[in-house]
Amino acid sequence: MKFIHEPNRIYGMDENGKVLAEITFPRTEPGVYTIEHTIVDSSLQGQGVAGKLVQAAVDDIKAMGGEVRATCSYAVKWLEKHEQS
């Protein structure tokens, strides 16, 4: 799935324009971006899409020189398992 990157949001759609996967990470403090939610359609579950979304968000946040935080339970667990360098 090809992800579309927008400021503070990354998502993927099907051929009909339906959003099937999405992650949002607004700036919550100066220099801090908080991953608030990660949503993946049931048709894509088990394919690693959520992890790819979190990695893409982390990459975008770091490219902006920001600090990554998370309130999304999936992202919190993902971040605990993966190094943030």
C-alpha positions as CSV (number, residue, x, y, z in Angstrom):
1,M,0.0,0.0,0.0
2,K,1.3,3.4,-0.9
3,F,1.1,5.9,1.9
4,I,0.1,9.6,1.4
5,H,2.0,12.0,3.6
6,E,0.4,15.2,4.8
7,P,1.4,17.4,7.7
8,N,0.7,15.4,10.9
9,R,-1.1,12.6,9.0
10,I,-0.2,9.6,6.9
11,Y,-2.9,7.4,5.3
12,G,-3.5,4.9,2.6
13,M,-6.6,4.5,0.4
14,D,-8.1,1.8,-1.8
15,E,-8.8,2.3,-5.5
16,N,-12.2,3.9,-4.7
17,G,-10.7,6.5,-2.4
18,K,-11.8,4.9,0.9
19,V,-9.2,5.4,3.7
20,L,-8.0,2.0,4.8
21,A,-5.2,3.0,7.1
22,E,-4.4,6.2,8.9
23,I,-2.1,7.6,11.6
24,T,-2.2,11.1,13.0
25,F,0.5,12.9,15.0
26,P,-0.3,16.6,15.7
27,R,2.2,18.9,17.3
28,T,1.2,19.0,21.0
29,E,4.0,21.1,22.3
30,P,6.8,23.1,20.6
31,G,8.9,20.4,18.9
32,V,6.8,17.5,20.2
33,Y,4.5,15.4,18.0
34,T,2.1,12.9,19.6
35,I,0.8,9.9,17.8
36,E,-2.8,10.0,18.7
37,H,-4.3,7.2,16.7
38,T,-3.5,4.4,14.3
39,I,-6.4,2.9,12.3
40,V,-6.2,-0.1,9.9
41,D,-9.2,-1.6,8.1
42,S,-9.9,-5.2,9.1
43,S,-9.1,-6.2,5.5
44,L,-5.5,-5.3,6.1
45,Q,-5.0,-6.6,9.6
46,G,-2.1,-9.0,10.1
47,Q,-0.1,-7.5,7.2
48,G,2.1,-5.2,9.3
49,V,0.4,-2.1,8.0
50,A,0.0,-0.5,11.4
51,G,3.7,-0.9,12.2
52,K,4.6,0.6,8.8
53,L,2.4,3.6,9.6
54,V,4.1,4.1,13.0
55,Q,7.6,3.8,11.4
56,A,6.6,6.3,8.7
57,A,5.2,8.7,11.3
58,V,8.4,8.4,13.4
59,D,10.5,9.0,10.3
60,D,8.4,12.1,9.4
61,I,8.6,13.5,13.0
62,K,12.4,13.0,13.2
63,A,12.8,14.6,9.8
64,M,11.2,17.7,11.2
65,G,13.5,17.6,14.2
66,G,10.7,16.7,16.5
67,E,10.3,14.5,19.5
68,V,8.0,11.5,19.3
69,R,5.3,10.8,21.9
70,A,2.3,8.6,21.7
71,T,-1.2,8.3,23.3
72,C,-2.3,5.6,20.8
73,S,-2.0,2.2,22.6
74,Y,-0.7,0.5,19.5
75,A,2.0,3.2,19.0
76,V,3.0,3.1,22.6
77,K,3.7,-0.6,22.4
78,W,5.4,-0.3,19.1
79,L,7.7,2.4,20.4
80,E,8.6,0.3,23.4
81,K,9.7,-2.5,21.2
82,H,11.7,-0.5,18.7
83,E,14.7,1.7,19.2
84,Q,14.2,5.4,18.7
85,S,17.5,6.6,17.4
